[in-house]
Amino acid sequence: LLEYLIVLLLFTGRGPPRGPDLLYLRYYNTGPVERSIFIHEGSLVYLTRSYKAKRLTNREFYVARFLPPVVGEILYLYLTAIR
């Protein structure tokens, strides 16, 4: 099931993330690491860091990827009921 969710995130998140960004998604805060999955105005969104932009500007830069409603619901159910 997790593999299918990753495929959905890759192909429906308005542009695939770079490299292994999906492997670092967090749905809860862990000490110094903040979560990267949020609900914003009813949509599920995940944030990834842009390391290329940080190297060029020396500032943190995040890319927000809003999921389609159906994919957001599936991920929400997975995180709340299964995980």
MIPAKOL-32914 format. One record per residue (C-alpha): x, y, z; residue number from 0; residue in one letter. Coordinates in nm, 3 decimals, always signed. Layout:
NODE     east    north       up  num  residuo
NODE        X        Y        Z  NUM        A
...
END
This chain:
NODE     east    north       up  num  residuo
NODE   +0.000   +0.000   +0.000    0        L
NODE   +0.280   +0.241   +0.084    1        L
NODE   +0.439   +0.185   -0.257    2        E
NODE   +0.112   +0.281   -0.428    3        Y
NODE   +0.088   +0.596   -0.216    4        L
NODE   +0.440   +0.696   -0.316    5        I
NODE   +0.352   +0.651   -0.683    6        V
NODE   +0.041   +0.867   -0.633    7        L
NODE   +0.249   +1.138   -0.467    8        L
NODE   +0.506   +1.127   -0.747    9        L
NODE   +0.259   +1.164   -1.030   10        F
NODE   -0.018   +1.380   -0.883   11        T
NODE   +0.162   +1.636   -0.667   12        G
NODE   +0.187   +1.899   -0.942   13        R
NODE   +0.535   +1.804   -1.044   14        G
NODE   +0.754   +1.527   -0.906   15        P
NODE   +0.986   +1.609   -0.616   16        P
NODE   +1.361   +1.598   -0.668   17        R
NODE   +1.566   +1.299   -0.558   18        G
NODE   +1.464   +1.112   -0.245   19        P
NODE   +1.249   +1.398   -0.105   20        D
NODE   +0.950   +1.168   -0.053   21        L
NODE   +1.156   +0.952   +0.180   22        L
NODE   +1.197   +1.245   +0.418   23        Y
NODE   +0.829   +1.336   +0.454   24        L
NODE   +0.719   +1.353   +0.818   25        R
NODE   +0.360   +1.354   +0.939   26        Y
NODE   +0.455   +1.439   +1.299   27        Y
NODE   +0.716   +1.660   +1.466   28        N
NODE   +1.027   +1.477   +1.583   29        T
NODE   +1.245   +1.693   +1.804   30        G
NODE   +1.434   +1.932   +1.578   31        P
NODE   +1.264   +1.801   +1.262   32        V
NODE   +0.924   +1.953   +1.184   33        E
NODE   +0.651   +1.768   +0.999   34        R
NODE   +0.613   +1.828   +0.627   35        S
NODE   +0.253   +1.718   +0.564   36        I
NODE   -0.021   +1.972   +0.635   37        F
NODE   -0.386   +2.044   +0.573   38        I
NODE   -0.432   +2.391   +0.423   39        H
NODE   -0.783   +2.519   +0.350   40        E
NODE   -0.912   +2.163   +0.316   41        G
NODE   -0.633   +2.040   +0.089   42        S
NODE   -0.352   +1.808   +0.185   43        L
NODE   -0.016   +1.960   +0.101   44        V
NODE   +0.339   +1.841   +0.155   45        Y
NODE   +0.651   +2.053   +0.166   46        L
NODE   +0.993   +1.963   +0.036   47        T
NODE   +1.312   +2.163   +0.064   48        R
NODE   +1.487   +2.292   -0.243   49        S
NODE   +1.856   +2.230   -0.186   50        Y
NODE   +1.952   +2.370   -0.524   51        K
NODE   +1.795   +2.708   -0.437   52        A
NODE   +1.964   +2.705   -0.096   53        K
NODE   +2.305   +2.653   -0.256   54        R
NODE   +2.245   +2.947   -0.489   55        L
NODE   +2.086   +3.193   -0.243   56        T
NODE   +2.202   +3.060   +0.096   57        N
NODE   +1.837   +3.070   +0.215   58        R
NODE   +1.590   +2.793   +0.292   59        E
NODE   +1.338   +2.745   +0.015   60        F
NODE   +1.037   +2.516   +0.036   61        Y
NODE   +0.822   +2.380   -0.243   62        V
NODE   +0.456   +2.320   -0.156   63        A
NODE   +0.283   +2.044   -0.348   64        R
NODE   -0.096   +2.037   -0.319   65        F
NODE   -0.252   +1.698   -0.376   66        L
NODE   -0.574   +1.639   -0.570   67        P
NODE   -0.870   +1.587   -0.334   68        P
NODE   -0.897   +1.211   -0.391   69        V
NODE   -0.525   +1.152   -0.335   70        V
NODE   -0.532   +1.375   -0.028   71        G
NODE   -0.821   +1.175   +0.116   72        E
NODE   -0.641   +0.846   +0.053   73        I
NODE   -0.323   +0.972   +0.221   74        L
NODE   -0.523   +1.119   +0.510   75        Y
NODE   -0.701   +0.787   +0.568   76        L
NODE   -0.371   +0.602   +0.550   77        Y
NODE   -0.208   +0.831   +0.806   78        L
NODE   -0.502   +0.839   +1.048   79        T
NODE   -0.647   +0.488   +1.023   80        A
NODE   -0.371   +0.257   +0.904   81        I
NODE   -0.048   +0.417   +1.018   82        R
END
